[in-house]
């Protein structure tokens, strides 16, 4: 696999213990526990981690800043929502954290449904939601790269705005990258024009191939004026010492999900987005697609990255991830539970095979 590929993990950032089968330990969401995850990521070869967001979770930016302060190389991929943040407030906060950490900030823009009224936000239809997201990304990027920005859009406006401290250019990195998900037409048009990295859920290879081709075509059609869109994969990777042990453990996990009706797993199913529905429909094609993409979790409450799993030995899973890389995926956000022990196992067993 290309050395240009980057490998991140996932920190759930949830007040409830036992997220997706994680160990339900005391103080699971304390700064000490989360710091142990971030430091383990540094020690076992990971670039950083996506930190989950949503109303009813601890504030993601605060968690990311706290973990960045306790680490030296860990790069938080901070999930944020337009509407929860105003563009200039966010641009300033992110620029400050990027300055303090020496350029370790990454941003995941989330436009899916949330409890908007709880924090005083409101949205129109899907077209309005993604139009606002496009405007947010465009304005924040300008605030990071230009001085004295004046902007009057449909949703946001600023006048003579200069964010300080300025984002320091580091090689070809002009500013923190915007990661973005979504599979609807409106979401893909937003990604094609404004995102830096399009994240896909764990779809089969044919689906990812099709979406990459469509997004590249959309970028040309919509006259994208940014560097070429990059692509990423957010997926569960269940790795064990042998293929047989991996499948035995995967089937046991799914059996427990069925018994408990998916408690602790279905955090992406409040309102099904197009991409989530695509994942949930996959099991109709079979419980195992491609070589080792396990779709059965989606029958019993698996949501988001918990809907489909790549299952097998480190060699099996590395082989499958290389096939995604051959399609053009260069950003990988992996996870399995228990999160801490799997950071170490997969960092030691899987990552060396992907970097070889």
Secondary structure, 3 states (H helix, E strand, C coil): CCCCCEEEEEECCCCCCCHHHCCCCCCCCCHHHHHHHHHHHHHCCCCEEEECCCCCCCCHHHHHHHHHHCCCCCEEEEEECECCECHHHHHHHHHHHHHHHCCCCEEEECCCCCCHHHHCCCCCCHHHHHHHHHHHHHHHHHHHHCCCEEEECCCCEEEEECCCCCCCCECCECCCCEEECCCCHHHHHHHHHHCCEEEECCCCHHHHHHHHHHHHHHHHHCCCCCCCCEEEEEEEEEEECCHHHHHHHHHHHHHHHHHHCCCCCCCCCCCCCHHHHHHHHHHHHCCEECCCEECHHHHCCCCHHHCCEEEEEHHHHHHHHHHHHHHCEEEEEEECCCHHHHHHHHHHHCHHHHHC
